[in-house]
Amino acid sequence: MNHIAKLVSLITLGLVIGPCLLHLTGTIGLDTVKVAALGGTVGWFIATPIWMGRKLPVDASEVEI
């Protein structure tokens, strides 16, 4: 599951960066960039916390914040 989440995170990051570069070269229009970047951003924020999660220390349940 961790490897799949990393792969999805990398693909969605490419959906943010790739269309921007293509728009810079004049290959695709701005509306396409907006849709792809929005989809990539949402996907990245969903997939990345799955594999970047950290384990809490043993005594974390005893600490009150």
C-alpha positions as CSV (number, residue, x, y, z in Angstrom):
1,M,0.0,0.0,0.0
2,N,2.9,2.3,0.8
3,H,4.5,1.9,-2.6
4,I,1.2,2.5,-4.4
5,A,0.6,5.7,-2.4
6,K,4.1,6.9,-3.4
7,L,3.4,6.2,-7.0
8,V,0.1,8.0,-7.0
9,S,1.7,10.9,-5.2
10,L,4.5,11.1,-7.9
11,I,1.9,10.9,-10.7
12,T,-0.3,13.6,-9.2
13,L,2.8,15.8,-8.7
14,G,3.5,15.4,-12.4
15,L,-0.1,16.5,-13.1
16,V,0.7,19.7,-11.4
17,I,4.2,20.4,-12.9
18,G,3.8,18.9,-16.4
19,P,0.9,21.0,-17.6
20,C,2.5,24.1,-16.4
21,L,5.6,23.4,-18.4
22,L,3.5,22.5,-21.4
23,H,1.7,25.8,-21.1
24,L,5.0,27.6,-20.9
25,T,6.0,26.1,-24.3
26,G,2.6,27.0,-25.7
27,T,1.4,23.4,-26.2
28,I,-1.8,23.5,-24.2
29,G,-4.2,26.1,-23.1
30,L,-4.7,27.7,-19.7
31,D,-8.0,26.1,-19.0
32,T,-6.4,22.6,-19.4
33,V,-3.6,23.6,-17.1
34,K,-6.1,24.7,-14.4
35,V,-8.1,21.5,-14.6
36,A,-5.0,19.3,-14.5
37,A,-3.3,21.2,-11.7
38,L,-6.5,21.2,-9.6
39,G,-6.8,17.4,-10.1
40,G,-3.1,16.9,-9.3
41,T,-3.3,19.0,-6.2
42,V,-6.3,17.2,-4.8
43,G,-4.8,13.8,-5.6
44,W,-1.4,14.8,-4.1
45,F,-3.0,16.0,-0.8
46,I,-4.9,12.7,-0.6
47,A,-2.1,10.4,-1.4
48,T,0.9,11.9,0.2
49,P,-0.2,11.8,3.9
50,I,-0.7,8.1,3.5
51,W,3.0,7.3,3.0
52,M,4.4,10.3,4.9
53,G,2.7,9.6,8.1
54,R,4.8,9.4,11.2
55,K,4.6,7.0,14.1
56,L,3.9,8.6,17.4
57,P,6.2,7.9,20.4
58,V,5.1,5.4,23.0
59,D,4.2,8.0,25.6
60,A,2.2,10.2,23.2
61,S,-1.1,9.1,24.8
62,E,0.0,10.4,28.1
63,V,0.8,13.9,26.9
64,E,-2.0,16.4,27.0
65,I,-1.8,19.4,24.6
